[in-house]
Amino acid sequence: MPPDHILPVLYDLTLTIGNETRPKPLLTRFLQRLLYHTSFPAGVFFFLPEMADAAEGIMEARIGAVVGDYELLEREGENIRLPAALLLGDTARESNAGALLKDLGGGRYNAFLRLPVKGTGVILLLAQIMPETELPLIQMFQPVLARLATAFRLCQESERRTREMLEASRDLEAQRQLMTSVYDSLHVAVMITDSGGRIIATNPAFSRITGYGHDEIAGANPRILASGRHDAEFYREMWAGIIKQGHWQGEIWNRRKGGEGYPEWLSITR
């Protein structure tokens, strides 16, 4: 690939980064495009610890994404101990690195391109023989790697918030189920109306006391229960108390579905 193809390569990689919204697909897709443009047969992304400990020249890293190597792909998510000289340092392109790579590919690789992703980890592109290219690989990927690091952090934050929202949603659903259970098991009749006075919910106790199933009374006005024993002044005083104080309670006569009147202690909350 001639050097004048550098900008299209960087554009393609940048476009790949911008099209992903989750961390794992972002890393996998980016590796795929890197391999396509560089002709390396395999690529691995390693998460590095924030405080990298390279005691005795060995350090532990977690395999975050793999493309092109099925044996390593089966080990995604595992921690692996590798030479610090392989994982740490600036962008590098090494041809005779079989000693560094022996514990990674089991002797399948002898060359690598190392691309550090600041604050996150490192990408290793692997090959038995270094692919020939006219591209200045060590210099050309710096800006797109910085963009990858930023995009990865944003994807992580988005995933974290999504996870928190799902957990909150599950908590709300559990609370809703609990409240529904309490609501349904109450021995006290409950009726809920909307702001227009239309009945939108009743509990089983309401049906047992009044004889009305919820489907029969949904959308109706509560006056359907009126017994006719109270005059207009009684209801004006009731609603004046609800409007002024937000609630009213007292004894009232209502009428069941079958026409039978009955007294009840009624509590209304706006």
Disulfide bonds with the S-S distance in Angstrom:
none
